[in-house]
Amino acid sequence: MTAPSGPAETGDIAAFEQEFTSAPATPGRTPLVIKLLVAATFVVILNETTLVNAVPRLMEDFRITETTAQWSLTVFMLTMAAVIPVTGWFLQRVTTRTAYATAMITFSVGTLVAAVAPTFGVLLVGRVVQAGGTAVMMPLLMTTLMTVVAAEDRGRVMGQVTLAMSCAPALGPAVSGILLHFGSWRLIFAVVLPIAVLVGYVGLRQLENVGETNRSPISWLSVVLAAGGFSTFVFGLSKVGNADWPEPALLIAGGVVLIAAFALYQLHLQRSDRPLMDLRTLKVRNFTVSLILMSAGFMAFLGSMLLLPLYFQNLRGLSELQTGLLVMPGGLAMGLLGPQVGKVFDRIGARPLVIPGSVAMVALLFALSRIGVDTPYVLLVALHVALMASLATIFTPVFTIGLGDLAPQLYSHGSSLLGTLQQVAGAIGTALLVVIMTNRSESLAESGSSPADAFMGGLQWAFFAGAVIGVVVIAMSLLLPAKADTPAGAHGGH
């Protein structure tokens, strides 16, 4: 997917795309390649959060502590953070079909290993393999979309992508809550496996190659620095609140040092055009603004997504199934609104959507910070649905604006950086809000509050912190243009 350097090459790229795109990018129609990749991405990303409700079952079956069981979630996130930085180089080196086959086969093998795991260690191996496949899918989907969809139609198609990237993790706990009602935690993997195999098989039969490959050499030092830096940083964040401060602080600091070394080395490699992750994407103003906005949005989104199930189960005493059913409408609202928001974005641009959406997000998080131990379930569900709807008006335009302003040769690198920061931002948001909730709850308990009141007080502070993070989203939304400018050489017309 290298960039054209002149008019003749621009024509060659356009002809190449026309020949190898599985469906013409005609106005109002979504290319088949995008539909297939959205379906596959939804399936694999859903698994990032499906084990949230299964931790108690894992503790019982494997006779492990809660801290150990949480590794089934942490190891997935760590692998994603380690692998995604490499995907920019990988997607430029292999064809669309090869990348898709690699991702789906890897994910399916990991799912099978996890489903039959005789020990918790084997389950962790399965989760690592699963995450390796998942890490390829989102950058592949985003890069392909930017290559085959015309600029004036990207909002609508990006709205469908929102279904996979934002709705899937929101629905993960709901889906697992329902499955756990009918069987053990193994049922989660047993249900996902045939779906993944079917989607992979159908996709591979229908999928055709898009764009061109670039056989650039890989910098193994970059791989080590990226994998070590991002995974160490995310691991340190996951330890916040679960270990004494010296340990997470040292891990976080070590991760920051490695990430800084990685960034400096990429700047060195850019001189010879050999970076693993091309940081020239950050010179594009709209992409950088979108990246900051998206990161703050995901911090508030994933952090608050963790809080409501804790409230339902720990304070209100609901089961995994009941909790899943209560949070499901919000996830569905985000997924169903994505395509509609995308259509509106294509007509009116980003600012009329993102600015009101970010203000609504902050207001709704503040409203959630005022809930109590007896707040009606109808009101809680309504607030959650409204919050997810406001996030849909933010993410779809921001993804489109950010990547749409990049030159074609930077699409895969931009998608890789976007995916990496999603994982890091989610880890930061989760760690931060959990620490705030825990510290406030402990403080209230020490001052004589009942356990319920102490927990509620901590939860309220955590939601309020999410609202404060949302102020960054509002500030960044004011810096967005109405629409992205199509760079020279980009696929801007039909």
C-alpha positions as CSV (number, residue, x, y, z in Angstrom):
1,M,0.0,0.0,0.0
2,T,2.8,2.4,-0.8
3,A,2.1,5.9,-1.9
4,P,2.3,7.0,-5.5
5,S,5.1,9.3,-6.3
6,G,3.7,10.8,-9.5
7,P,0.7,11.0,-11.8
8,A,1.4,7.9,-13.7
9,E,1.7,5.9,-10.6
10,T,-1.5,7.4,-9.3
11,G,-3.3,6.1,-12.3
12,D,-1.7,2.7,-11.8
13,I,-3.0,2.6,-8.2
14,A,-6.5,3.5,-9.3
15,A,-6.5,0.8,-11.9
16,F,-5.1,-1.7,-9.5
17,E,-7.8,-0.9,-6.9
18,Q,-10.6,-1.1,-9.6
19,E,-9.3,-4.5,-10.6
20,F,-8.8,-6.1,-7.2
21,T,-11.6,-4.6,-5.1
22,S,-14.3,-7.3,-4.5
23,A,-17.1,-4.8,-5.1
24,P,-16.9,-1.4,-6.8
25,A,-17.0,1.6,-4.4
26,T,-20.2,3.0,-5.9
27,P,-22.1,5.7,-4.1
28,G,-24.4,4.4,-1.3
29,R,-23.0,0.8,-1.5
30,T,-20.5,-0.8,0.9
31,P,-17.9,-2.9,-0.9
32,L,-18.1,-6.6,-0.1
33,V,-14.6,-6.6,1.2
34,I,-15.6,-4.2,3.9
35,K,-18.7,-6.2,4.9
36,L,-16.6,-9.3,5.3
37,L,-14.0,-7.6,7.3
38,V,-16.6,-5.9,9.6
39,A,-18.1,-9.3,10.3
40,A,-14.8,-10.9,11.1
41,T,-13.6,-7.9,13.2
42,F,-16.8,-8.0,15.3
43,V,-16.4,-11.6,16.1
44,V,-12.7,-11.3,17.2
45,I,-13.0,-8.0,19.1
46,L,-16.1,-9.3,21.0
47,N,-13.8,-11.7,22.8
48,E,-11.7,-9.0,24.4
49,T,-14.4,-8.5,27.0
50,T,-16.4,-11.8,27.0
51,L,-14.6,-13.2,30.1
52,V,-15.4,-10.2,32.3
53,N,-18.3,-12.1,33.8
54,A,-16.5,-15.4,33.9
55,V,-13.8,-14.6,36.4
56,P,-15.8,-16.2,39.4
57,R,-16.3,-19.4,37.4
58,L,-12.6,-19.5,36.5
59,M,-11.6,-19.1,40.2
60,E,-13.9,-22.0,41.1
61,D,-12.9,-24.4,38.3
62,F,-9.2,-23.9,38.5
63,R,-9.0,-23.1,42.2
64,I,-7.2,-19.8,41.7
65,T,-7.4,-16.4,43.3
66,E,-9.2,-13.4,41.7
67,T,-5.9,-11.7,41.0
68,T,-4.8,-14.8,39.0
69,A,-8.1,-15.2,37.2
70,Q,-7.9,-11.6,36.0
71,W,-5.0,-12.6,33.9
72,S,-7.4,-14.1,31.5
73,L,-8.4,-10.5,30.7
74,T,-5.0,-8.8,31.2
75,V,-3.1,-11.2,29.0
76,F,-5.4,-10.5,26.0
77,M,-4.9,-6.7,26.5
78,L,-1.1,-7.1,26.8
79,T,-0.9,-9.2,23.6
80,M,-3.0,-6.7,21.7
81,A,-0.8,-3.8,22.9
82,A,2.4,-5.7,22.0
83,V,1.3,-7.0,18.5
84,I,-0.7,-4.0,17.1
85,P,2.4,-1.8,16.6
86,V,3.8,-4.4,14.2
87,T,0.7,-4.6,12.1
88,G,1.5,-1.4,10.1
89,W,4.6,-3.1,8.7
90,F,2.8,-6.5,8.3
91,L,-0.2,-5.1,6.4
92,Q,2.2,-3.4,3.9
93,R,4.1,-6.6,3.4
94,V,1.3,-9.1,2.8
95,T,-1.8,-9.2,0.7
96,T,-5.3,-8.6,2.0
97,R,-6.2,-12.3,1.8
98,T,-3.0,-13.4,3.5
99,A,-3.5,-10.9,6.4
100,Y,-7.1,-12.1,6.7
101,A,-6.3,-15.8,6.7
102,T,-3.5,-15.2,9.2
103,A,-5.8,-13.4,11.6
104,M,-8.7,-15.7,11.4
105,I,-6.7,-19.0,11.6
106,T,-4.7,-17.6,14.5
107,F,-7.8,-16.5,16.3
108,S,-9.7,-19.8,15.7
109,V,-6.7,-21.9,16.9
110,G,-6.5,-19.7,20.1
111,T,-10.3,-20.1,20.6
112,L,-10.0,-23.9,20.3
113,V,-7.1,-24.1,22.8
114,A,-9.0,-21.9,25.3
115,A,-12.2,-24.1,24.9
116,V,-10.4,-27.3,25.8
117,A,-7.8,-25.9,28.2
118,P,-7.2,-28.5,31.0
119,T,-5.3,-25.9,33.1
120,F,-5.4,-22.1,33.6
121,G,-1.9,-21.8,32.1
122,V,-3.2,-23.4,28.8
123,L,-6.2,-21.1,28.9
124,L,-3.8,-18.1,29.0
125,V,-1.9,-19.5,26.0
126,G,-5.2,-19.7,24.1
127,R,-6.0,-16.1,25.0
128,V,-2.6,-15.0,23.8
129,V,-3.1,-16.7,20.5
130,Q,-6.6,-15.3,20.2
131,A,-5.4,-11.8,20.8
132,G,-2.6,-12.2,18.2
133,G,-5.3,-12.8,15.6
134,T,-7.5,-10.0,16.9
135,A,-4.7,-7.5,16.8
136,V,-4.4,-7.8,13.0
137,M,-8.1,-7.5,12.2
138,M,-8.9,-3.9,13.2
139,P,-5.9,-2.2,11.4
140,L,-6.6,-4.5,8.3
141,L,-10.3,-3.3,8.3
142,M,-9.4,0.4,8.7
143,T,-6.6,0.3,6.1
144,T,-8.7,-1.5,3.5
145,L,-11.6,0.9,4.1
146,M,-9.4,3.9,3.5
147,T,-8.1,2.3,0.3
148,V,-11.4,1.2,-1.4
149,V,-14.0,3.7,-0.2
150,A,-14.3,7.1,-1.7
151,A,-13.8,10.1,0.6
152,E,-17.4,11.3,0.3
153,D,-18.8,7.9,1.3
154,R,-16.4,7.1,4.2
155,G,-18.6,8.4,7.0
156,R,-21.4,6.0,6.2
157,V,-19.1,3.0,5.9
158,M,-17.1,4.0,8.9
159,G,-20.4,3.9,10.8
160,Q,-20.5,0.2,10.1
161,V,-17.0,-0.2,11.3
162,T,-18.1,1.4,14.6
163,L,-20.3,-1.6,15.1
164,A,-17.2,-3.8,15.3
165,M,-14.8,-1.6,17.1
166,S,-17.0,0.0,19.8
167,C,-20.2,-2.0,19.9
168,A,-18.4,-5.4,20.2
169,P,-16.5,-4.7,23.4
170,A,-19.6,-3.1,24.9
171,L,-21.6,-6.3,24.1
172,G,-19.0,-8.7,25.3
173,P,-20.1,-8.8,28.9
174,A,-23.7,-9.0,27.9
175,V,-23.1,-12.0,25.6
176,S,-21.0,-13.8,28.1
177,G,-23.6,-13.2,30.9
178,I,-26.3,-14.9,28.8
179,L,-24.0,-17.9,27.9
180,L,-22.9,-18.3,31.5
181,H,-26.5,-18.7,32.5
182,F,-26.7,-21.8,30.3
183,G,-23.3,-23.4,30.9
184,S,-19.7,-23.1,32.0
185,W,-17.2,-20.6,30.8
186,R,-16.1,-23.1,28.1
187,L,-19.4,-22.4,26.4
188,I,-18.2,-18.9,25.5
189,F,-15.4,-20.3,23.4
190,A,-17.5,-23.3,22.1
191,V,-20.0,-20.9,20.7
192,V,-17.5,-18.4,19.2
193,L,-15.3,-21.1,17.5
194,P,-17.8,-22.3,14.8
195,I,-18.8,-18.7,14.1
196,A,-15.2,-17.7,13.7
197,V,-14.4,-20.7,11.4
198,L,-17.5,-20.0,9.3
199,V,-16.8,-16.2,9.0
200,G,-13.2,-17.0,8.2
201,Y,-14.1,-19.6,5.5
202,V,-16.7,-17.5,3.8
203,G,-14.5,-14.4,4.0
204,L,-11.6,-16.2,2.4
205,R,-13.7,-17.5,-0.4
206,Q,-15.1,-14.1,-1.2
207,L,-12.3,-11.8,-0.4
208,E,-10.0,-10.4,-3.0
209,N,-6.7,-8.5,-2.6
210,V,-6.9,-4.7,-2.3
211,G,-3.9,-2.4,-2.9
212,E,-0.3,-3.4,-3.4
213,T,2.3,-4.9,-1.1
214,N,5.7,-3.4,-0.1
215,R,8.4,-6.0,0.7
216,S,10.2,-3.8,3.2
217,P,12.6,-5.3,5.8
218,I,11.6,-5.5,9.4
219,S,13.5,-3.8,12.2
220,W,13.6,-6.5,15.0
221,L,14.9,-3.9,17.5
222,S,11.8,-1.9,16.8
223,V,9.6,-5.0,17.4
224,V,11.3,-5.7,20.7
225,L,11.1,-2.1,21.9
226,A,7.4,-1.8,20.8
227,A,6.3,-5.1,22.3
228,G,8.3,-4.6,25.5
229,G,7.3,-1.0,25.9
230,F,3.6,-1.1,25.3
231,S,3.0,-4.4,27.0
232,T,5.0,-3.4,30.1
233,F,3.2,-0.1,30.3
234,V,-0.2,-1.7,30.0
235,F,0.8,-4.4,32.5
236,G,1.9,-1.7,35.0
237,L,-1.5,0.0,34.6
238,S,-3.3,-3.3,35.2
239,K,-1.4,-3.7,38.5
240,V,-2.5,-0.3,39.8
241,G,-4.8,-0.9,42.7
242,N,-3.8,-4.6,42.9
243,A,-0.3,-4.3,44.1
244,D,1.9,-2.0,46.3
245,W,2.8,1.2,44.5
246,P,6.5,0.6,43.9
247,E,5.7,-2.3,41.6
248,P,3.2,-0.7,39.2
249,A,5.1,2.6,39.2
250,L,8.4,0.8,38.2
251,L,6.6,-1.1,35.4
252,I,4.8,2.0,34.1
253,A,8.1,4.0,34.2
254,G,9.9,1.1,32.4
255,G,7.2,1.0,29.7
256,V,7.5,4.7,29.2
257,V,11.3,4.5,28.8
258,L,11.0,1.7,26.2
259,I,8.2,3.5,24.3
260,A,10.3,6.6,24.2
261,A,13.2,4.6,22.9
262,F,10.9,3.0,20.3
263,A,9.7,6.5,19.1
264,L,13.2,7.9,18.8
265,Y,14.4,4.8,16.9
266,Q,11.4,5.2,14.5
267,L,12.4,8.8,13.8
268,H,15.9,7.5,13.0
269,L,14.5,4.8,10.6
270,Q,12.3,7.3,8.9
271,R,15.4,8.8,7.3
272,S,15.8,5.7,5.3
273,D,12.0,5.1,5.0
274,R,12.2,1.9,7.1
275,P,10.1,2.6,10.3
276,L,8.0,-0.2,11.9
277,M,5.4,2.5,12.8
278,D,5.7,5.6,10.7
279,L,5.4,8.6,13.2
280,R,5.0,11.0,10.3
281,T,1.3,10.4,10.8
282,L,1.6,12.7,13.9
283,K,2.6,15.6,11.7
284,V,-0.9,15.6,10.2
285,R,-2.9,18.0,12.4
286,N,-6.3,16.4,12.1
287,F,-5.0,12.9,12.7
288,T,-3.2,14.0,15.9
289,V,-6.3,15.9,17.2
290,S,-8.4,12.9,16.4
291,L,-5.9,10.6,18.2
292,I,-6.0,12.6,21.4
293,L,-9.8,12.9,21.2
294,M,-10.2,9.2,20.6
295,S,-7.9,8.3,23.4
296,A,-9.7,10.5,26.0
297,G,-13.0,9.1,24.7
298,F,-11.9,5.5,25.1
299,M,-10.6,6.2,28.6
300,A,-14.0,7.4,29.6
301,F,-15.8,4.7,27.6
302,L,-14.0,1.6,28.8
303,G,-13.6,2.9,32.3
304,S,-17.3,3.6,32.7
305,M,-18.2,0.3,30.9
306,L,-16.5,-1.5,33.8
307,L,-18.2,0.5,36.5
308,L,-21.9,-0.2,35.8
309,P,-21.6,-4.0,35.9
310,L,-19.7,-3.6,39.2
311,Y,-22.6,-1.6,40.5
312,F,-25.3,-4.1,39.3
313,Q,-23.5,-7.1,40.7
314,N,-21.7,-5.9,43.8
315,L,-24.2,-3.4,45.1
316,R,-27.6,-4.5,43.7
317,G,-26.8,-8.3,43.8
318,L,-27.8,-9.1,40.2
319,S,-26.6,-12.2,38.3
320,E,-24.3,-12.1,35.3
321,L,-27.3,-12.8,33.1
322,Q,-29.3,-9.9,34.6
323,T,-26.4,-7.6,34.3
324,G,-25.8,-8.6,30.7
325,L,-29.4,-7.9,29.8
326,L,-29.3,-4.5,31.4
327,V,-26.2,-3.3,29.6
328,M,-27.1,-4.9,26.3
329,P,-29.4,-2.1,25.1
330,G,-26.6,0.4,25.4
331,G,-24.2,-1.7,23.2
332,L,-26.9,-2.3,20.7
333,A,-27.7,1.5,20.5
334,M,-24.1,2.3,19.8
335,G,-23.9,-0.3,17.0
336,L,-27.2,0.6,15.4
337,L,-26.6,4.3,15.5
338,G,-23.1,4.0,13.9
339,P,-24.2,3.7,10.3
340,Q,-26.8,6.4,10.7
341,V,-24.3,8.8,12.3
342,G,-21.9,8.0,9.4
343,K,-24.6,9.0,6.8
344,V,-25.2,12.3,8.7
345,F,-21.4,12.9,8.8
346,D,-21.1,12.6,5.0
347,R,-23.7,15.3,4.7
348,I,-22.9,17.8,7.4
349,G,-19.3,17.0,8.6
350,A,-17.9,16.3,12.0
351,R,-18.3,19.3,14.2
352,P,-22.1,19.4,14.4
353,L,-22.0,15.7,15.6
354,V,-18.9,15.5,17.8
355,I,-19.3,18.8,19.7
356,P,-22.9,18.1,20.9
357,G,-22.0,14.4,21.4
358,S,-19.0,15.2,23.6
359,V,-21.0,17.6,25.7
360,A,-23.8,15.0,26.1
361,M,-21.2,12.4,27.1
362,V,-19.8,14.6,29.9
363,A,-23.4,15.5,31.1
364,L,-24.4,11.8,31.2
365,L,-21.3,10.7,33.0
366,F,-22.0,13.4,35.6
367,A,-25.6,12.2,35.8
368,L,-24.2,8.7,36.5
369,S,-22.1,10.1,39.3
370,R,-25.3,11.1,41.1
371,I,-26.9,7.6,41.1
372,G,-27.6,5.9,44.4
373,V,-28.3,2.5,45.9
374,D,-32.0,2.7,45.0
375,T,-31.9,4.3,41.6
376,P,-34.6,2.7,39.4
377,Y,-33.2,0.3,36.8
378,V,-35.2,2.0,34.0
379,L,-33.3,5.3,34.7
380,L,-30.0,3.5,34.8
381,V,-30.6,1.7,31.5
382,A,-31.8,5.0,29.9
383,L,-28.7,6.8,31.1
384,H,-26.5,4.0,29.7
385,V,-28.2,3.9,26.3
386,A,-27.9,7.7,26.0
387,L,-24.2,7.5,26.9
388,M,-23.6,4.9,24.3
389,A,-25.5,6.9,21.7
390,S,-23.5,10.0,22.5
391,L,-20.3,8.0,22.0
392,A,-21.5,6.8,18.6
393,T,-21.8,10.4,17.5
394,I,-18.1,10.9,18.5
395,F,-16.2,7.8,17.4
396,T,-17.6,7.5,13.8
397,P,-16.7,11.0,12.7
398,V,-13.4,11.1,14.6
399,F,-12.1,7.8,13.0
400,T,-13.1,9.1,9.6
401,I,-11.6,12.6,10.0
402,G,-8.3,11.2,11.5
403,L,-7.5,8.6,8.9
404,G,-9.0,10.5,6.0
405,D,-6.4,13.2,6.2
406,L,-3.5,10.8,5.8
407,A,-1.7,10.0,2.6
408,P,-2.3,6.5,1.3
409,Q,1.1,5.1,2.3
410,L,0.3,6.1,5.9
411,Y,-3.1,4.4,6.2
412,S,-1.7,1.1,7.7
413,H,0.6,3.0,10.1
414,G,-2.2,5.3,11.1
415,S,-4.5,2.4,11.7
416,S,-1.8,0.6,13.7
417,L,-1.2,3.7,15.9
418,L,-4.9,4.2,16.4
419,G,-5.4,0.6,17.5
420,T,-2.4,0.7,19.9
421,L,-3.6,3.9,21.6
422,Q,-7.1,2.4,22.0
423,Q,-5.6,-0.4,24.0
424,V,-3.4,1.9,26.1
425,A,-6.2,4.5,26.6
426,G,-8.6,1.7,27.7
427,A,-6.0,0.4,30.2
428,I,-5.3,3.9,31.5
429,G,-9.0,4.7,31.9
430,T,-9.8,1.4,33.6
431,A,-6.9,1.6,36.0
432,L,-7.5,5.3,36.8
433,L,-11.2,4.9,37.6
434,V,-10.8,1.7,39.6
435,V,-8.1,3.4,41.7
436,I,-10.3,6.4,42.3
437,M,-13.2,4.1,43.2
438,T,-11.2,1.9,45.5
439,N,-9.4,4.8,47.4
440,R,-12.6,6.7,47.9
441,S,-14.5,3.6,49.1
442,E,-11.7,2.7,51.6
443,S,-11.6,6.3,52.8
444,L,-15.4,6.3,53.5
445,A,-15.3,2.9,55.1
446,E,-12.5,4.0,57.5
447,S,-14.6,7.1,58.4
448,G,-17.5,4.8,59.5
449,S,-19.7,4.5,56.4
450,S,-21.5,1.3,55.7
451,P,-20.0,-1.1,53.0
452,A,-22.9,-0.2,50.6
453,D,-22.5,3.6,51.2
454,A,-18.7,3.3,50.9
455,F,-18.9,1.4,47.6
456,M,-21.5,3.9,46.2
457,G,-19.3,6.8,47.2
458,G,-16.3,5.4,45.4
459,L,-18.4,4.6,42.3
460,Q,-19.8,8.2,42.2
461,W,-16.3,9.6,42.3
462,A,-15.2,7.3,39.5
463,F,-18.0,8.3,37.2
464,F,-17.2,12.0,38.0
465,A,-13.6,11.3,37.0
466,G,-14.9,9.9,33.7
467,A,-16.8,13.2,33.2
468,V,-13.6,15.2,33.9
469,I,-11.8,13.1,31.3
470,G,-14.6,13.9,28.9
471,V,-13.8,17.6,29.1
472,V,-10.7,16.8,27.0
473,V,-13.0,15.3,24.4
474,I,-15.0,18.6,24.3
475,A,-11.8,20.7,24.0
476,M,-10.4,18.5,21.1
477,S,-13.8,18.5,19.3
478,L,-13.5,22.3,19.0
479,L,-10.3,21.8,17.0
480,L,-11.8,19.4,14.4
481,P,-12.5,20.6,10.9
482,A,-15.8,20.0,9.3
483,K,-14.4,17.4,7.0
484,A,-11.0,15.9,6.2
485,D,-9.1,17.1,3.2
486,T,-8.4,14.3,0.7
487,P,-4.6,14.1,0.4
488,A,-2.9,13.9,-3.0
489,G,-2.9,10.4,-4.2
490,A,-5.8,9.3,-2.0
491,H,-8.8,7.4,-3.3
492,G,-11.1,10.4,-3.3
493,G,-13.6,9.7,-6.0
494,H,-15.6,6.8,-7.4
